Amino acid sequence: MLYALTLKHQILGRRSGDVGLISRSNERVERAQIHIENLSDQTWPLRLLESVPFSEQDDLNITWSANPSPAEENVDNRRGVLAWEMELAPGQAETIQIETELNWPEGMILR
């Protein structure tokens, strides 16, 4: 079987620990990469969905960044769901980098 499109999702790095000198807090940072490649001889339209964490608690602060930026956030009113729209020409490859950062106060536990 020949696959026309391939997708590889990798976690490039994950770091967590205490931060701060006077006011202490906890932090977790994750860097991920999504690599898509068109192995066929035709152009393919592509809609890629990916999720990022979101917080429902005031003490947990979550930020994220993506390169390139998604075309849409909170797809179909689902929090944390991102979408990219692209067309991949024959032999073309695209890479999306996503970084998420979670911060919460010292003494609290993230589950």
C-alpha angles and dihedrals in degrees: 000000000000118000117213098195128033127194126192121188116194135176102223097186144351125194132174138169148103120315134187137051105226102017110035127208140160125252137191122187125185129185119199134179131202116197120191123185132184109219095175134088095244136070116257128201110223136194111189121194124197133167131225125191120264132192131237092179128077094222094056114076117193126185129174138182131194133195113232096027116242120257090227138021128202092018113211088358091296108140115234096016114127129190133202122194119202145143118230116209120209109294093005122138130193130193127202120195120200127186123188126189125194122191128183135165123275114265093033122105124222112219 
